[in-house]
Amino acid sequence: MRVLEQAFGYLGSRILYPARPAVEGKQYPIIATRGRYTERQPELGAELLGSMMGNALYDAYLEGRITRSGLRRLMLVHIEQPGCAKEIYLQLARKLRSLRKKQK
């Protein structure tokens, strides 16, 4: 659920402020710190994955591969329901991956 919340938030911020720089994995602190677990790792992982997904959604929207109504439907899904967020994330990741492959 955190990943999708971050993705939707990042997507919205890019739509409202297109000059915001795109997210790259190297901009984030290293999540794995020499094999030691830190309490922030789940938050950092969710933030990174969400930002990357939000960026991919924004790119797909700009390229016309995802419509406004498609984004609207996506954001109206009740991700707080058990299992829903995971299913939406997996479907969205597959769709974005297949859209990227078609573009190449």
DAWO-V135913 format. One record per pair of residues at least 12 apart in sequence whose C-alpha atoms are under 7 Angstrom apart, sorted by the first residue. I is the first residue (numbers start at 1). J is the second residue. Records with the same first field share a line. If there is no record, write none. Layout:
I=J ; J
This chain:
1=79 ; 80 ; 85
2=46
3=46 ; 47 ; 49 ; 50
4=50 ; 89
6=47 ; 50 ; 51
7=50 ; 51 ; 53 ; 54
8=54
10=51 ; 54
11=54 ; 55 ; 57 ; 58
14=58
22=55
23=51 ; 52 ; 55
25=48
31=44 ; 45
